[in-house]
Amino acid sequence: MSRRTLAILAIALLILVVIQRTWGGTDGSYPVVAVVDGDTVKVRMHGVLESVRLIGIDAPETNAPGRPVQCFGPEASAKAAALLGGQTIRFEYDESQGRRDRYDRLLAYVWVGDVLANEWMIRQGYAREFTFNEPYRYQQTFQMAEVEARAAGRGLWAADTCDGRL
């Protein structure tokens, strides 16, 4: 390959990287710009900042207007930030839940690599299973993950933290 061809390829690759960071992935993967709390993240999608609410989980509150910080909320937010912060994530939508909630957040299962973040947060005790209105695709899996976390006394289920109380 000539030097000119290599230079053109290098420039094209650089442009592609800049586009992905600015606009979000072209393959359905998007960079996490911020972790709001244990069940909500902000991503860049096609140049727009979008809030994404993880389907099927409820993490203790840290940023709800007019509400106090709940037991284990800071820990849940920190764990979500460790898992998702700065990562590129993929979404899986569930038509039974709709695409957006009443706050205009996207509703999705969030994958980071091969890890389903929604399930991981429950299984590790940083969130509880939450069914909003309708059953959803991973409902039984998430419910079993909560049973496991409770039985093991993990996270918010530990006797020395919240003992399951928010």
HURAJO-V585066 format. One record per backbone hydrogen bond with DSSP energy under -1.0 kcal/mol. CO is the residue of the C=O (numbers start at 1). NH is the residue of the N-H. E is the energy in kcal/mol with one decimal. If there is no record, write none. Layout:
# HURAJO-V585066
co=CO nh=NH e=E
co=CO nh=NH e=E
This chain:
# HURAJO-V585066
co=2 nh=6 e=-2.3
co=3 nh=7 e=-2.6
co=4 nh=8 e=-2.4
co=5 nh=9 e=-2.4
co=6 nh=10 e=-2.5
co=7 nh=11 e=-2.4
co=8 nh=12 e=-2.4
co=9 nh=13 e=-2.4
co=10 nh=14 e=-2.3
co=11 nh=15 e=-2.5
co=12 nh=16 e=-2.2
co=13 nh=17 e=-2.3
co=14 nh=18 e=-2.3
co=15 nh=19 e=-2.5
co=16 nh=20 e=-2.4
co=17 nh=21 e=-2.3
co=18 nh=22 e=-2.0
co=19 nh=23 e=-3.5
co=20 nh=24 e=-2.3
co=23 nh=46 e=-2.4
co=29 nh=25 e=-1.3
co=30 nh=89 e=-3.0
co=31 nh=44 e=-1.7
co=34 nh=42 e=-3.2
co=39 nh=54 e=-2.5
co=40 nh=36 e=-1.6
co=40 nh=37 e=-1.6
co=41 nh=52 e=-3.2
co=42 nh=33 e=-2.7
co=42 nh=34 e=-1.6
co=43 nh=50 e=-3.1
co=45 nh=48 e=-2.0
co=48 nh=45 e=-3.3
co=50 nh=43 e=-2.7
co=51 nh=106 e=-2.7
co=52 nh=41 e=-2.3
co=53 nh=108 e=-1.9
co=54 nh=57 e=-1.0
co=56 nh=130 e=-1.9
co=58 nh=128 e=-2.4
co=61 nh=70 e=-2.6
co=64 nh=67 e=-2.1
co=70 nh=73 e=-2.4
co=72 nh=76 e=-2.3
co=73 nh=77 e=-2.6
co=74 nh=78 e=-2.3
co=75 nh=79 e=-2.3
co=76 nh=80 e=-2.4
co=77 nh=81 e=-2.3
co=78 nh=82 e=-2.1
co=79 nh=83 e=-2.2
co=80 nh=84 e=-3.1
co=81 nh=85 e=-1.6
co=84 nh=87 e=-2.2
co=87 nh=32 e=-3.0
co=89 nh=30 e=-2.9
co=90 nh=111 e=-2.9
co=92 nh=109 e=-3.1
co=94 nh=97 e=-2.6
co=99 nh=107 e=-2.4
co=101 nh=104 e=-2.1
co=105 nh=101 e=-1.9
co=106 nh=53 e=-3.4
co=108 nh=55 e=-2.1
co=109 nh=92 e=-1.9
co=110 nh=117 e=-2.4
co=111 nh=90 e=-2.5
co=112 nh=115 e=-1.9
co=115 nh=112 e=-2.4
co=115 nh=117 e=-1.0
co=116 nh=120 e=-2.4
co=117 nh=121 e=-2.6
co=118 nh=122 e=-1.4
co=119 nh=123 e=-3.1
co=120 nh=124 e=-2.1
co=121 nh=126 e=-2.7
co=122 nh=125 e=-1.7
co=125 nh=156 e=-3.0
co=128 nh=58 e=-2.2
co=136 nh=139 e=-1.8
co=138 nh=142 e=-2.8
co=139 nh=143 e=-2.6
co=140 nh=144 e=-2.3
co=141 nh=145 e=-2.0
co=142 nh=146 e=-2.1
co=143 nh=147 e=-2.2
co=144 nh=148 e=-2.4
co=145 nh=149 e=-2.4
co=146 nh=150 e=-2.9
co=147 nh=151 e=-2.6
co=148 nh=152 e=-2.0
co=149 nh=154 e=-2.4
co=150 nh=153 e=-1.1
co=154 nh=157 e=-2.4
co=155 nh=158 e=-1.9
co=156 nh=164 e=-3.2
co=158 nh=161 e=-1.6
co=158 nh=163 e=-2.0
co=162 nh=165 e=-2.0
